[in-house]
Amino acid sequence: MVDELWDILKSQPDVGVAIVDVAGVVHFANPQLHRLYGWSGGEVAGRTIAELEGPEFAAEWLQVIQQVASSRTKTPVVVRHVRGGRYTETVLWPLPQKEAPRPCVLITTRQGDRSNTPEEWPVFESQLVHLGPLDVLTPRELEVMILIGHGTPLKVIASELGLSQRTIERYRTAIAQKLDLDSLAEIAGLVHLAGLTIHHARLPRVRKRPGS
């Protein structure tokens, strides 16, 4: 079953695939994952997540990897995160221990709308965000953008954030200029693409990845 899944996944053009062990060492990563994660500089096999992504990301992911690898139920875990300013969903699958000296997990990553994963699969919501092009926004601008993107009227946004409506209008103008947007519909489209909620505006940002 695992071998069949592996063969199918490797052939999917929109799915990033990796094998990582419980120490965070990458044993394999396909070109799609390199693209999704913005990895450059050649081969990543033998490098660690901390080297490629930094200590904050590595600490969070190692927790999930070790949980999956040690699970007695062998149930996959879904990780939802914002990557490069886009909603990203990663599934971690436990692998049988064979030649590798340490237990490994199979990681599959895709971006876009939420997939129809089985309800019994645990879901881990990342407490870090990688905003990509949206990182030019200040935390307050990001909050305003998210609320606009969810269709919240400017008057309501002003009330929720304790600001004047004129100030919110200035934020909206700044957002449009920084992101080169012409309409509220474009703002809403970006918010939907990233899967952003107001919660994301208050999470720590991952700005620079060592392996990028």
Order of alpha helices (4+ residues) and beta strands (2+ residues): alpha-beta-beta-alpha-alpha-alpha-beta-beta-beta-beta-alpha-alpha-alpha-alpha
